[in-house]
Amino acid sequence: MVLMSERTLKPSMEQITSNTMTKQSARNAVLSFLTEEDATTAVEYAVMLALIVLACIGSVGVLSDRTSASFDDSADAITGAFGS
């Protein structure tokens, strides 16, 4: 049986400091990106893209319902024409 030492259960102060610095660096990078003018443009493009995608999804839903109804009407007309 292998026993884990107490050292492996607790992170070292160096690991904690390194992890905190990494989180702070990532946070600072995100904040600086959001305050830049390029970030504003990127966010605007992302919002426009999201709206376009939503419009496309809505259009596909409406068109699929209408197309299905059209095929059903055509099938009924063909069936009625042959008298079955």
C-alpha positions as CSV (number, residue, x, y, z in Angstrom):
1,M,0.0,0.0,0.0
2,V,1.3,3.4,-1.0
3,L,0.9,6.2,1.5
4,M,0.7,9.8,0.2
5,S,2.8,12.2,2.0
6,E,1.4,15.4,3.6
7,R,3.3,17.4,1.1
8,T,1.4,16.0,-1.9
9,L,-1.9,16.8,-0.3
10,K,-1.2,20.5,0.3
11,P,0.0,22.8,-2.5
12,S,3.2,24.7,-1.8
13,M,3.2,28.5,-1.3
14,E,5.0,28.8,-4.7
15,Q,2.2,26.9,-6.4
16,I,-0.4,29.1,-4.8
17,T,1.4,32.3,-5.7
18,S,2.0,31.0,-9.3
19,N,-1.7,30.1,-9.6
20,T,-2.8,33.5,-8.3
21,M,-0.4,35.3,-10.6
22,T,-1.8,33.3,-13.6
23,K,-5.4,34.2,-12.7
24,Q,-4.5,37.9,-12.2
25,S,-2.6,37.9,-15.5
26,A,-5.5,36.4,-17.3
27,R,-7.9,38.8,-15.7
28,N,-5.7,41.8,-16.6
29,A,-5.4,40.5,-20.2
30,V,-9.2,40.2,-20.6
31,L,-9.8,43.6,-19.0
32,S,-7.2,45.3,-21.2
33,F,-8.7,43.6,-24.3
34,L,-12.2,44.9,-23.4
35,T,-11.0,48.4,-22.9
36,E,-9.3,48.6,-26.3
37,E,-11.1,50.0,-29.3
38,D,-10.4,46.8,-31.3
39,A,-12.3,44.9,-28.6
40,T,-15.3,47.1,-29.1
41,T,-15.3,46.3,-32.8
42,A,-14.9,42.6,-32.1
43,V,-17.9,42.6,-29.7
44,E,-20.0,44.5,-32.2
45,Y,-19.2,41.9,-34.9
46,A,-20.0,39.1,-32.5
47,V,-23.4,40.6,-31.7
48,M,-24.1,41.1,-35.4
49,L,-23.1,37.5,-36.1
50,A,-25.3,36.3,-33.3
51,L,-28.3,38.2,-34.7
52,I,-27.7,36.9,-38.2
53,V,-27.5,33.3,-36.9
54,L,-30.7,33.7,-35.0
55,A,-32.4,35.2,-38.1
56,C,-31.2,32.2,-40.2
57,I,-32.4,29.7,-37.7
58,G,-35.8,31.3,-37.5
59,S,-36.0,31.5,-41.3
60,V,-35.1,27.8,-41.7
61,G,-37.8,26.9,-39.2
62,V,-40.5,28.9,-41.1
63,L,-39.4,27.7,-44.5
64,S,-39.3,24.1,-43.4
65,D,-42.9,24.3,-42.1
66,R,-44.1,25.9,-45.4
67,T,-42.1,23.4,-47.5
68,S,-43.5,20.5,-45.6
69,A,-47.1,21.8,-46.1
70,S,-46.4,22.4,-49.8
71,F,-45.2,18.8,-50.3
72,D,-48.2,17.5,-48.4
73,D,-50.6,19.5,-50.6
74,S,-48.8,18.3,-53.7
75,A,-48.9,14.7,-52.5
76,D,-52.7,15.0,-51.8
77,A,-53.2,16.5,-55.3
78,I,-51.3,13.8,-57.0
79,T,-53.2,11.1,-55.0
80,G,-56.5,12.7,-55.8
81,A,-55.6,12.9,-59.6
82,F,-55.0,9.2,-59.8
83,G,-58.2,8.4,-57.8
84,S,-56.7,6.4,-55.0
